[in-house]
Amino acid sequence: MQKAGLLLGGWTRAWKLVRMASSGVIRRNPLANKVALVTASTDGIGLAISRRLAEDGAHVVISSRKQENVDRAVAKLQEEGLSVSGIVCHVGKPEDRERLVTT
């Protein structure tokens, strides 16, 4: 029983270190002075990725096919104090992709 407790205690400490590393406790703004372009980033996984990149110090350019989705997501992340901007981009249209990268 004591051996199981020791194993579990070691696992718990290791998990705490992983959680700390993933929460940015150990690293401070590793993406400072970087720009991240994230497509399909106004909801779900894309929005979560955008949030995390911004939390790590990047300026994030989010995009979606609909202006109202872009506006909503930008407002939400800016309310959290994150550095974000947004642009409409349909990745199936070459001119939209070009405008996204140029921006």
SVG drawing of the C-alpha trace seen along z (x, -y; Angstrom):
<svg xmlns="http://www.w3.org/2000/svg" viewBox="-22 -45 32 47">
<polyline fill="none" stroke="black" stroke-width="0.4" points="0.0,0.0 2.8,-2.4 4.5,-1.6 1.3,-2.6 1.2,-5.8 4.8,-6.7 4.1,-5.9 0.9,-8.0 2.7,-10.9 5.4,-10.9 2.8,-10.9 0.9,-13.7 4.1,-15.9 4.9,-15.2 1.3,-16.1 1.5,-19.3 4.7,-20.3 3.1,-19.5 0.1,-21.6 2.3,-24.5 4.3,-24.3 1.1,-24.3 -0.3,-27.2 2.6,-29.5 3.8,-29.5 7.3,-28.5 7.6,-30.3 7.0,-34.0 5.8,-35.3 7.7,-33.0 6.0,-34.4 6.6,-38.1 7.2,-40.2 5.7,-37.4 2.5,-37.5 0.3,-34.4 -2.3,-34.0 -5.0,-31.6 -7.7,-30.7 -11.2,-29.5 -10.4,-31.0 -13.7,-32.6 -15.1,-29.6 -14.1,-26.3 -10.6,-24.9 -9.5,-27.8 -10.6,-30.4 -8.8,-28.4 -5.6,-28.2 -5.8,-32.0 -6.3,-32.7 -3.3,-30.6 -1.0,-32.1 -2.0,-35.6 -1.5,-34.5 2.0,-33.5 2.7,-37.0 1.9,-36.8 -0.2,-39.3 -2.9,-37.1 -4.7,-37.8 -7.9,-35.8 -10.0,-35.1 -13.3,-33.7 -15.6,-33.8 -18.1,-36.1 -17.4,-39.6 -19.8,-39.3 -17.9,-36.2 -14.6,-38.0 -15.9,-41.1 -17.4,-38.9 -14.2,-36.9 -11.9,-40.0 -14.1,-41.8 -14.1,-38.7 -10.3,-38.3 -9.6,-42.0 -11.9,-42.1 -9.5,-39.6 -6.6,-42.0 -5.1,-40.0 -3.5,-41.5 -5.7,-40.5 -7.0,-41.8 -9.2,-40.2 -10.0,-40.0 -12.5,-38.2 -10.8,-35.4 -12.2,-32.5 -9.2,-30.2 -10.6,-28.8 -10.2,-32.2 -6.6,-33.1 -7.3,-36.9 -8.5,-36.4 -5.4,-34.4 -3.2,-37.1 -5.0,-39.9 -4.7,-37.9 -1.0,-37.4 -0.4,-41.0 -2.4,-42.3"/>
</svg>
